[in-house]
């Protein structure tokens, strides 16, 4: 799979969770990428995504800023 396809897949996973009303709860970044925990405020269900690609980390950062400003 190409780098573009990895980024596209990770962005799709983020968008799916956001469409299901999940919110970003925590972000833990290390040398292996970012571990982003999403939480659904209605059900308190949590999901963890391992984000490896730098472009996707930029994407979820912009989504986090949107979430914080609303």
N, CA, C and O atoms as a Maestro MAE file, in Angstrom:
{
 s_m_m2io_version
 :::
 2.0.0
}

f_m_ct {
 s_m_title
 :::
 protein
 m_atom[280] {
  # First column is atom index #
  i_m_mmod_type
  r_m_x_coord
  r_m_y_coord
  r_m_z_coord
  i_m_residue_number
  s_m_chain_name
  s_m_pdb_residue_name
  s_m_pdb_atom_name
  i_m_atomic_number
  :::
  1 25 0.838 -1.168 0.000 1 A "UNK " " N  " 7
  2 3 0.000 0.000 0.000 1 A "UNK " " CA " 6
  3 2 0.892 1.243 0.000 1 A "UNK " " C  " 6
  4 15 1.913 1.282 0.686 1 A "UNK " " O  " 8
  5 25 0.509 2.232 -0.754 2 A "UNK " " N  " 7
  6 3 1.301 3.458 -0.824 2 A "UNK " " CA " 6
  7 2 1.029 4.338 0.401 2 A "UNK " " C  " 6
  8 15 0.064 4.122 1.134 2 A "UNK " " O  " 8
  9 25 1.889 5.323 0.605 3 A "UNK " " N  " 7
  10 3 1.731 6.249 1.727 3 A "UNK " " CA " 6
  11 2 0.391 6.961 1.649 3 A "UNK " " C  " 6
  12 15 -0.285 7.138 2.663 3 A "UNK " " O  " 8
  13 25 0.007 7.368 0.447 4 A "UNK " " N  " 7
  14 3 -1.275 8.046 0.254 4 A "UNK " " CA " 6
  15 2 -2.428 7.161 0.707 4 A "UNK " " C  " 6
  16 15 -3.365 7.640 1.347 4 A "UNK " " O  " 8
  17 25 -2.367 5.878 0.382 5 A "UNK " " N  " 7
  18 3 -3.442 4.964 0.759 5 A "UNK " " CA " 6
  19 2 -3.504 4.766 2.275 5 A "UNK " " C  " 6
  20 15 -4.593 4.651 2.837 5 A "UNK " " O  " 8
  21 25 -2.341 4.726 2.946 6 A "UNK " " N  " 7
  22 3 -2.323 4.631 4.408 6 A "UNK " " CA " 6
  23 2 -2.970 5.862 5.027 6 A "UNK " " C  " 6
  24 15 -3.789 5.747 5.939 6 A "UNK " " O  " 8
  25 25 -2.603 7.032 4.536 7 A "UNK " " N  " 7
  26 3 -3.170 8.286 5.051 7 A "UNK " " CA " 6
  27 2 -4.675 8.304 4.818 7 A "UNK " " C  " 6
  28 15 -5.444 8.651 5.714 7 A "UNK " " O  " 8
  29 25 -5.088 7.931 3.623 8 A "UNK " " N  " 7
  30 3 -6.509 7.922 3.275 8 A "UNK " " CA " 6
  31 2 -7.289 6.978 4.199 8 A "UNK " " C  " 6
  32 15 -8.390 7.309 4.638 8 A "UNK " " O  " 8
  33 25 -6.724 5.819 4.488 9 A "UNK " " N  " 7
  34 3 -7.391 4.847 5.359 9 A "UNK " " CA " 6
  35 2 -7.506 5.378 6.781 9 A "UNK " " C  " 6
  36 15 -8.557 5.247 7.407 9 A "UNK " " O  " 8
  37 25 -6.435 5.978 7.298 10 A "UNK " " N  " 7
  38 3 -6.473 6.522 8.651 10 A "UNK " " CA " 6
  39 2 -7.463 7.678 8.769 10 A "UNK " " C  " 6
  40 15 -8.187 7.774 9.760 10 A "UNK " " O  " 8
  41 25 -7.498 8.549 7.773 11 A "UNK " " N  " 7
  42 3 -8.445 9.668 7.774 11 A "UNK " " CA " 6
  43 2 -9.875 9.148 7.735 11 A "UNK " " C  " 6
  44 15 -10.757 9.685 8.405 11 A "UNK " " O  " 8
  45 25 -10.098 8.109 6.953 12 A "UNK " " N  " 7
  46 3 -11.433 7.515 6.869 12 A "UNK " " CA " 6
  47 2 -11.866 6.972 8.234 12 A "UNK " " C  " 6
  48 15 -13.021 7.140 8.627 12 A "UNK " " O  " 8
  49 25 -10.962 6.331 8.950 13 A "UNK " " N  " 7
  50 3 -11.284 5.807 10.283 13 A "UNK " " CA " 6
  51 2 -11.657 6.943 11.236 13 A "UNK " " C  " 6
  52 15 -12.611 6.824 12.005 13 A "UNK " " O  " 8
  53 25 -10.911 8.031 11.183 14 A "UNK " " N  " 7
  54 3 -11.205 9.196 12.034 14 A "UNK " " CA " 6
  55 2 -12.568 9.776 11.674 14 A "UNK " " C  " 6
  56 15 -13.386 10.043 12.554 14 A "UNK " " O  " 8
  57 25 -12.808 9.968 10.387 15 A "UNK " " N  " 7
  58 3 -14.081 10.551 9.943 15 A "UNK " " CA " 6
  59 2 -15.272 9.678 10.327 15 A "UNK " " C  " 6
  60 15 -16.334 10.196 10.672 15 A "UNK " " O  " 8
  61 25 -15.105 8.365 10.269 16 A "UNK " " N  " 7
  62 3 -16.189 7.457 10.656 16 A "UNK " " CA " 6
  63 2 -16.534 7.620 12.136 16 A "UNK " " C  " 6
  64 15 -17.708 7.672 12.502 16 A "UNK " " O  " 8
  65 25 -15.516 7.700 12.978 17 A "UNK " " N  " 7
  66 3 -15.774 7.885 14.409 17 A "UNK " " CA " 6
  67 2 -16.424 9.239 14.682 17 A "UNK " " C  " 6
  68 15 -17.361 9.326 15.477 17 A "UNK " " O  " 8
  69 25 -15.938 10.289 14.034 18 A "UNK " " N  " 7
  70 3 -16.532 11.614 14.225 18 A "UNK " " CA " 6
  71 2 -17.977 11.645 13.736 18 A "UNK " " C  " 6
  72 15 -18.818 12.315 14.336 18 A "UNK " " O  " 8
  73 25 -18.272 10.933 12.660 19 A "UNK " " N  " 7
  74 3 -19.643 10.870 12.142 19 A "UNK " " CA " 6
  75 2 -20.568 10.137 13.109 19 A "UNK " " C  " 6
  76 15 -21.775 10.378 13.123 19 A "UNK " " O  " 8
  77 25 -19.999 9.239 13.920 20 A "UNK " " N  " 7
  78 3 -20.775 8.502 14.926 20 A "UNK " " CA " 6
  79 2 -20.801 9.248 16.263 20 A "UNK " " C  " 6
  80 15 -21.110 8.659 17.298 20 A "UNK " " O  " 8
  81 25 -20.476 10.542 16.239 21 A "UNK " " N  " 7
  82 3 -20.507 11.440 17.401 21 A "UNK " " CA " 6
  83 2 -19.434 11.161 18.443 21 A "UNK " " C  " 6
  84 15 -19.583 11.557 19.599 21 A "UNK " " O  " 8
  85 25 -18.369 10.494 18.061 22 A "UNK " " N  " 7
  86 3 -17.242 10.324 18.974 22 A "UNK " " CA " 6
  87 2 -16.462 11.631 19.022 22 A "UNK " " C  " 6
  88 15 -16.458 12.409 18.068 22 A "UNK " " O  " 8
  89 25 -15.807 11.851 20.150 23 A "UNK " " N  " 7
  90 3 -14.969 13.036 20.331 23 A "UNK " " CA " 6
  91 2 -13.575 12.576 20.729 23 A "UNK " " C  " 6
  92 15 -13.406 11.505 21.314 23 A "UNK " " O  " 8
  93 25 -12.587 13.386 20.412 24 A "UNK " " N  " 7
  94 3 -11.224 13.061 20.803 24 A "UNK " " CA " 6
  95 2 -11.096 13.284 22.304 24 A "UNK " " C  " 6
  96 15 -11.381 14.371 22.808 24 A "UNK " " O  " 8
  97 25 -10.664 12.246 23.010 25 A "UNK " " N  " 7
  98 3 -10.513 12.320 24.466 25 A "UNK " " CA " 6
  99 2 -9.057 12.545 24.846 25 A "UNK " " C  " 6
  100 15 -8.746 13.491 25.570 25 A "UNK " " O  " 8
  101 25 -8.163 11.688 24.366 26 A "UNK " " N  " 7
  102 3 -6.748 11.816 24.691 26 A "UNK " " CA " 6
  103 2 -5.891 11.492 23.475 26 A "UNK " " C  " 6
  104 15 -6.307 10.778 22.563 26 A "UNK " " O  " 8
  105 25 -4.684 12.039 23.495 27 A "UNK " " N  " 7
  106 3 -3.702 11.778 22.451 27 A "UNK " " CA " 6
  107 2 -2.381 11.470 23.143 27 A "UNK " " C  " 6
  108 15 -1.911 12.236 23.983 27 A "UNK " " O  " 8
  109 25 -1.797 10.343 22.778 28 A "UNK " " N  " 7
  110 3 -0.502 9.951 23.330 28 A "UNK " " CA " 6
  111 2 0.436 9.719 22.141 28 A "UNK " " C  " 6
  112 15 0.290 8.743 21.405 28 A "UNK " " O  " 8
  113 25 1.392 10.621 21.964 29 A "UNK " " N  " 7
  114 3 2.315 10.509 20.842 29 A "UNK " " CA " 6
  115 2 3.658 9.972 21.309 29 A "UNK " " C  " 6
  116 15 4.150 10.330 22.379 29 A "UNK " " O  " 8
  117 25 4.243 9.104 20.483 30 A "UNK " " N  " 7
  118 3 5.581 8.589 20.746 30 A "UNK " " CA " 6
  119 2 6.253 8.296 19.403 30 A "UNK " " C  " 6
  120 15 5.754 8.719 18.360 30 A "UNK " " O  " 8
  121 25 7.353 7.595 19.418 31 A "UNK " " N  " 7
  122 3 8.087 7.327 18.187 31 A "UNK " " CA " 6
  123 2 7.349 6.400 17.229 31 A "UNK " " C  " 6
  124 15 7.689 6.337 16.048 31 A "UNK " " O  " 8
  125 25 6.354 5.689 17.717 32 A "UNK " " N  " 7
  126 3 5.582 4.776 16.879 32 A "UNK " " CA " 6
  127 2 4.374 5.442 16.247 32 A "UNK " " C  " 6
  128 15 3.659 4.803 15.475 32 A "UNK " " O  " 8
  129 25 4.127 6.707 16.554 33 A "UNK " " N  " 7
  130 3 2.973 7.415 16.018 33 A "UNK " " CA " 6
  131 2 2.162 8.018 17.146 33 A "UNK " " C  " 6
  132 15 2.699 8.383 18.192 33 A "UNK " " O  " 8
  133 25 0.871 8.118 16.922 34 A "UNK " " N  " 7
  134 3 -0.031 8.691 17.921 34 A "UNK " " CA " 6
  135 2 -1.125 7.680 18.235 34 A "UNK " " C  " 6
  136 15 -1.667 7.027 17.344 34 A "UNK " " O  " 8
  137 25 -1.432 7.569 19.509 35 A "UNK " " N  " 7
  138 3 -2.539 6.740 19.954 35 A "UNK " " CA " 6
  139 2 -3.638 7.700 20.385 35 A "UNK " " C  " 6
  140 15 -3.508 8.403 21.387 35 A "UNK " " O  " 8
  141 25 -4.715 7.722 19.621 36 A "UNK " " N  " 7
  142 3 -5.800 8.670 19.851 36 A "UNK " " CA " 6
  143 2 -6.998 7.908 20.417 36 A "UNK " " C  " 6
  144 15 -7.495 6.961 19.807 36 A "UNK " " O  " 8
  145 25 -7.445 8.337 21.583 37 A "UNK " " N  " 7
  146 3 -8.620 7.736 22.199 37 A "UNK " " CA " 6
  147 2 -9.825 8.618 21.893 37 A "UNK " " C  " 6
  148 15 -9.812 9.822 22.145 37 A "UNK " " O  " 8
  149 25 -10.852 8.002 21.352 38 A "UNK " " N  " 7
  150 3 -12.111 8.680 21.067 38 A "UNK " " CA " 6
  151 2 -13.144 8.181 22.067 38 A "UNK " " C  " 6
  152 15 -13.103 7.023 22.483 38 A "UNK " " O  " 8
  153 25 -14.069 9.051 22.451 39 A "UNK " " N  " 7
  154 3 -15.142 8.659 23.368 39 A "UNK " " CA " 6
  155 2 -16.475 9.134 22.814 39 A "UNK " " C  " 6
  156 15 -16.589 10.229 22.264 39 A "UNK " " O  " 8
  157 25 -17.475 8.285 22.972 40 A "UNK " " N  " 7
  158 3 -18.830 8.660 22.600 40 A "UNK " " CA " 6
  159 2 -19.503 9.189 23.867 40 A "UNK " " C  " 6
  160 15 -19.711 8.427 24.810 40 A "UNK " " O  " 8
  161 25 -19.847 10.476 23.908 41 A "UNK " " N  " 7
  162 3 -20.400 11.058 25.139 41 A "UNK " " CA " 6
  163 2 -21.731 10.430 25.562 41 A "UNK " " C  " 6
  164 15 -22.055 10.424 26.749 41 A "UNK " " O  " 8
  165 25 -22.492 9.912 24.626 42 A "UNK " " N  " 7
  166 3 -23.795 9.337 24.967 42 A "UNK " " CA " 6
  167 2 -23.654 7.966 25.621 42 A "UNK " " C  " 6
  168 15 -24.366 7.657 26.577 42 A "UNK " " O  " 8
  169 25 -22.736 7.141 25.109 43 A "UNK " " N  " 7
  170 3 -22.603 5.767 25.604 43 A "UNK " " CA " 6
  171 2 -21.361 5.557 26.464 43 A "UNK " " C  " 6
  172 15 -21.227 4.522 27.117 43 A "UNK " " O  " 8
  173 25 -20.464 6.520 26.469 44 A "UNK " " N  " 7
  174 3 -19.176 6.444 27.173 44 A "UNK " " CA " 6
  175 2 -18.283 5.329 26.628 44 A "UNK " " C  " 6
  176 15 -17.337 4.901 27.289 44 A "UNK " " O  " 8
  177 25 -18.593 4.866 25.426 45 A "UNK " " N  " 7
  178 3 -17.757 3.859 24.776 45 A "UNK " " CA " 6
  179 2 -16.499 4.536 24.229 45 A "UNK " " C  " 6
  180 15 -16.564 5.624 23.657 45 A "UNK " " O  " 8
  181 25 -15.368 3.881 24.413 46 A "UNK " " N  " 7
  182 3 -14.100 4.423 23.934 46 A "UNK " " CA " 6
  183 2 -13.536 3.562 22.815 46 A "UNK " " C  " 6
  184 15 -13.699 2.342 22.805 46 A "UNK " " O  " 8
  185 25 -12.872 4.219 21.876 47 A "UNK " " N  " 7
  186 3 -12.180 3.545 20.776 47 A "UNK " " CA " 6
  187 2 -10.774 4.117 20.696 47 A "UNK " " C  " 6
  188 15 -10.571 5.317 20.882 47 A "UNK " " O  " 8
  189 25 -9.810 3.256 20.419 48 A "UNK " " N  " 7
  190 3 -8.415 3.674 20.309 48 A "UNK " " CA " 6
  191 2 -7.941 3.459 18.882 48 A "UNK " " C  " 6
  192 15 -8.076 2.368 18.327 48 A "UNK " " O  " 8
  193 25 -7.381 4.513 18.293 49 A "UNK " " N  " 7
  194 3 -6.780 4.419 16.958 49 A "UNK " " CA " 6
  195 2 -5.283 4.651 17.073 49 A "UNK " " C  " 6
  196 15 -4.832 5.546 17.788 49 A "UNK " " O  " 8
  197 25 -4.522 3.833 16.363 50 A "UNK " " N  " 7
  198 3 -3.078 4.032 16.271 50 A "UNK " " CA " 6
  199 2 -2.815 4.723 14.944 50 A "UNK " " C  " 6
  200 15 -2.960 4.118 13.881 50 A "UNK " " O  " 8
  201 25 -2.434 5.971 15.006 51 A "UNK " " N  " 7
  202 3 -2.187 6.791 13.812 51 A "UNK " " CA " 6
  203 2 -0.682 6.828 13.574 51 A "UNK " " C  " 6
  204 15 0.084 7.298 14.415 51 A "UNK " " O  " 8
  205 25 -0.273 6.325 12.413 52 A "UNK " " N  " 7
  206 3 1.152 6.217 12.116 52 A "UNK " " CA " 6
  207 2 1.675 7.313 11.183 52 A "UNK " " C  " 6
  208 15 2.852 7.669 11.244 52 A "UNK " " O  " 8
  209 25 0.819 7.838 10.334 53 A "UNK " " N  " 7
  210 3 1.268 8.753 9.295 53 A "UNK " " CA " 6
  211 2 1.218 10.209 9.761 53 A "UNK " " C  " 6
  212 15 0.257 10.637 10.401 53 A "UNK " " O  " 8
  213 25 2.265 10.956 9.431 54 A "UNK " " N  " 7
  214 3 2.368 12.362 9.852 54 A "UNK " " CA " 6
  215 2 1.228 13.210 9.293 54 A "UNK " " C  " 6
  216 15 0.698 14.072 9.993 54 A "UNK " " O  " 8
  217 25 0.850 12.975 8.044 55 A "UNK " " N  " 7
  218 3 -0.243 13.759 7.456 55 A "UNK " " CA " 6
  219 2 -1.557 13.518 8.188 55 A "UNK " " C  " 6
  220 15 -2.375 14.428 8.318 55 A "UNK " " O  " 8
  221 25 -1.759 12.304 8.662 56 A "UNK " " N  " 7
  222 3 -2.979 12.013 9.414 56 A "UNK " " CA " 6
  223 2 -2.937 12.667 10.783 56 A "UNK " " C  " 6
  224 15 -3.974 13.082 11.301 56 A "UNK " " O  " 8
  225 25 -1.753 12.766 11.378 57 A "UNK " " N  " 7
  226 3 -1.641 13.450 12.670 57 A "UNK " " CA " 6
  227 2 -1.989 14.928 12.513 57 A "UNK " " C  " 6
  228 15 -2.619 15.515 13.394 57 A "UNK " " O  " 8
  229 25 -1.589 15.523 11.411 58 A "UNK " " N  " 7
  230 3 -1.975 16.911 11.130 58 A "UNK " " CA " 6
  231 2 -3.498 17.011 10.997 58 A "UNK " " C  " 6
  232 15 -4.111 17.970 11.464 58 A "UNK " " O  " 8
  233 25 -4.094 16.008 10.353 59 A "UNK " " N  " 7
  234 3 -5.546 16.009 10.132 59 A "UNK " " CA " 6
  235 2 -6.295 15.943 11.460 59 A "UNK " " C  " 6
  236 15 -7.196 16.747 11.700 59 A "UNK " " O  " 8
  237 25 -5.930 14.985 12.333 60 A "UNK " " N  " 7
  238 3 -6.679 14.893 13.590 60 A "UNK " " CA " 6
  239 2 -6.399 16.095 14.477 60 A "UNK " " C  " 6
  240 15 -7.235 16.441 15.312 60 A "UNK " " O  " 8
  241 25 -5.247 16.743 14.324 61 A "UNK " " N  " 7
  242 3 -4.986 17.976 15.082 61 A "UNK " " CA " 6
  243 2 -5.957 19.073 14.674 61 A "UNK " " C  " 6
  244 15 -6.448 19.822 15.519 61 A "UNK " " O  " 8
  245 25 -6.236 19.167 13.371 62 A "UNK " " N  " 7
  246 3 -7.196 20.175 12.907 62 A "UNK " " CA " 6
  247 2 -8.601 19.833 13.391 62 A "UNK " " C  " 6
  248 15 -9.379 20.734 13.707 62 A "UNK " " O  " 8
  249 25 -8.937 18.548 13.452 63 A "UNK " " N  " 7
  250 3 -10.250 18.137 13.960 63 A "UNK " " CA " 6
  251 2 -10.353 18.418 15.455 63 A "UNK " " C  " 6
  252 15 -11.422 18.786 15.943 63 A "UNK " " O  " 8
  253 25 -9.262 18.250 16.179 64 A "UNK " " N  " 7
  254 3 -9.258 18.566 17.600 64 A "UNK " " CA " 6
  255 2 -9.493 20.062 17.817 64 A "UNK " " C  " 6
  256 15 -10.255 20.450 18.702 64 A "UNK " " O  " 8
  257 25 -8.842 20.896 17.015 65 A "UNK " " N  " 7
  258 3 -9.043 22.344 17.130 65 A "UNK " " CA " 6
  259 2 -10.496 22.719 16.842 65 A "UNK " " C  " 6
  260 15 -11.056 23.590 17.507 65 A "UNK " " O  " 8
  261 25 -11.108 22.062 15.852 66 A "UNK " " N  " 7
  262 3 -12.538 22.301 15.557 66 A "UNK " " CA " 6
  263 2 -13.390 21.922 16.768 66 A "UNK " " C  " 6
  264 15 -14.310 22.643 17.154 66 A "UNK " " O  " 8
  265 25 -13.057 20.771 17.353 67 A "UNK " " N  " 7
  266 3 -13.814 20.280 18.506 67 A "UNK " " CA " 6
  267 2 -13.700 21.243 19.689 67 A "UNK " " C  " 6
  268 15 -14.686 21.493 20.382 67 A "UNK " " O  " 8
  269 25 -12.519 21.776 19.918 68 A "UNK " " N  " 7
  270 3 -12.304 22.675 21.047 68 A "UNK " " CA " 6
  271 2 -12.942 24.040 20.845 68 A "UNK " " C  " 6
  272 15 -13.294 24.714 21.813 68 A "UNK " " O  " 8
  273 25 -13.092 24.451 19.590 69 A "UNK " " N  " 7
  274 3 -13.665 25.779 19.328 69 A "UNK " " CA " 6
  275 2 -15.184 25.758 19.238 69 A "UNK " " C  " 6
  276 15 -15.806 26.816 19.145 69 A "UNK " " O  " 8
  277 25 -15.791 24.584 19.262 70 A "UNK " " N  " 7
  278 3 -17.263 24.545 19.177 70 A "UNK " " CA " 6
  279 2 -17.913 24.415 20.519 70 A "UNK " " C  " 6
  280 15 -19.140 24.369 20.609 70 A "UNK " " O  " 8
  :::
 }
 m_bond[279] {
  # First column is bond index #
  i_m_from
  i_m_to
  i_m_order
  :::
  1 1 2 1
  2 2 3 1
  3 3 4 2
  4 3 5 1
  5 5 6 1
  6 6 7 1
  7 7 8 2
  8 7 9 1
  9 9 10 1
  10 10 11 1
  11 11 12 2
  12 11 13 1
  13 13 14 1
  14 14 15 1
  15 15 16 2
  16 15 17 1
  17 17 18 1
  18 18 19 1
  19 19 20 2
  20 19 21 1
  21 21 22 1
  22 22 23 1
  23 23 24 2
  24 23 25 1
  25 25 26 1
  26 26 27 1
  27 27 28 2
  28 27 29 1
  29 29 30 1
  30 30 31 1
  31 31 32 2
  32 31 33 1
  33 33 34 1
  34 34 35 1
  35 35 36 2
  36 35 37 1
  37 37 38 1
  38 38 39 1
  39 39 40 2
  40 39 41 1
  41 41 42 1
  42 42 43 1
  43 43 44 2
  44 43 45 1
  45 45 46 1
  46 46 47 1
  47 47 48 2
  48 47 49 1
  49 49 50 1
  50 50 51 1
  51 51 52 2
  52 51 53 1
  53 53 54 1
  54 54 55 1
  55 55 56 2
  56 55 57 1
  57 57 58 1
  58 58 59 1
  59 59 60 2
  60 59 61 1
  61 61 62 1
  62 62 63 1
  63 63 64 2
  64 63 65 1
  65 65 66 1
  66 66 67 1
  67 67 68 2
  68 67 69 1
  69 69 70 1
  70 70 71 1
  71 71 72 2
  72 71 73 1
  73 73 74 1
  74 74 75 1
  75 75 76 2
  76 75 77 1
  77 77 78 1
  78 78 79 1
  79 79 80 2
  80 79 81 1
  81 81 82 1
  82 82 83 1
  83 83 84 2
  84 83 85 1
  85 85 86 1
  86 86 87 1
  87 87 88 2
  88 87 89 1
  89 89 90 1
  90 90 91 1
  91 91 92 2
  92 91 93 1
  93 93 94 1
  94 94 95 1
  95 95 96 2
  96 95 97 1
  97 97 98 1
  98 98 99 1
  99 99 100 2
  100 99 101 1
  101 101 102 1
  102 102 103 1
  103 103 104 2
  104 103 105 1
  105 105 106 1
  106 106 107 1
  107 107 108 2
  108 107 109 1
  109 109 110 1
  110 110 111 1
  111 111 112 2
  112 111 113 1
  113 113 114 1
  114 114 115 1
  115 115 116 2
  116 115 117 1
  117 117 118 1
  118 118 119 1
  119 119 120 2
  120 119 121 1
  121 121 122 1
  122 122 123 1
  123 123 124 2
  124 123 125 1
  125 125 126 1
  126 126 127 1
  127 127 128 2
  128 127 129 1
  129 129 130 1
  130 130 131 1
  131 131 132 2
  132 131 133 1
  133 133 134 1
  134 134 135 1
  135 135 136 2
  136 135 137 1
  137 137 138 1
  138 138 139 1
  139 139 140 2
  140 139 141 1
  141 141 142 1
  142 142 143 1
  143 143 144 2
  144 143 145 1
  145 145 146 1
  146 146 147 1
  147 147 148 2
  148 147 149 1
  149 149 150 1
  150 150 151 1
  151 151 152 2
  152 151 153 1
  153 153 154 1
  154 154 155 1
  155 155 156 2
  156 155 157 1
  157 157 158 1
  158 158 159 1
  159 159 160 2
  160 159 161 1
  161 161 162 1
  162 162 163 1
  163 163 164 2
  164 163 165 1
  165 165 166 1
  166 166 167 1
  167 167 168 2
  168 167 169 1
  169 169 170 1
  170 170 171 1
  171 171 172 2
  172 171 173 1
  173 173 174 1
  174 174 175 1
  175 175 176 2
  176 175 177 1
  177 177 178 1
  178 178 179 1
  179 179 180 2
  180 179 181 1
  181 181 182 1
  182 182 183 1
  183 183 184 2
  184 183 185 1
  185 185 186 1
  186 186 187 1
  187 187 188 2
  188 187 189 1
  189 189 190 1
  190 190 191 1
  191 191 192 2
  192 191 193 1
  193 193 194 1
  194 194 195 1
  195 195 196 2
  196 195 197 1
  197 197 198 1
  198 198 199 1
  199 199 200 2
  200 199 201 1
  201 201 202 1
  202 202 203 1
  203 203 204 2
  204 203 205 1
  205 205 206 1
  206 206 207 1
  207 207 208 2
  208 207 209 1
  209 209 210 1
  210 210 211 1
  211 211 212 2
  212 211 213 1
  213 213 214 1
  214 214 215 1
  215 215 216 2
  216 215 217 1
  217 217 218 1
  218 218 219 1
  219 219 220 2
  220 219 221 1
  221 221 222 1
  222 222 223 1
  223 223 224 2
  224 223 225 1
  225 225 226 1
  226 226 227 1
  227 227 228 2
  228 227 229 1
  229 229 230 1
  230 230 231 1
  231 231 232 2
  232 231 233 1
  233 233 234 1
  234 234 235 1
  235 235 236 2
  236 235 237 1
  237 237 238 1
  238 238 239 1
  239 239 240 2
  240 239 241 1
  241 241 242 1
  242 242 243 1
  243 243 244 2
  244 243 245 1
  245 245 246 1
  246 246 247 1
  247 247 248 2
  248 247 249 1
  249 249 250 1
  250 250 251 1
  251 251 252 2
  252 251 253 1
  253 253 254 1
  254 254 255 1
  255 255 256 2
  256 255 257 1
  257 257 258 1
  258 258 259 1
  259 259 260 2
  260 259 261 1
  261 261 262 1
  262 262 263 1
  263 263 264 2
  264 263 265 1
  265 265 266 1
  266 266 267 1
  267 267 268 2
  268 267 269 1
  269 269 270 1
  270 270 271 1
  271 271 272 2
  272 271 273 1
  273 273 274 1
  274 274 275 1
  275 275 276 2
  276 275 277 1
  277 277 278 1
  278 278 279 1
  279 279 280 2
  :::
 }
}
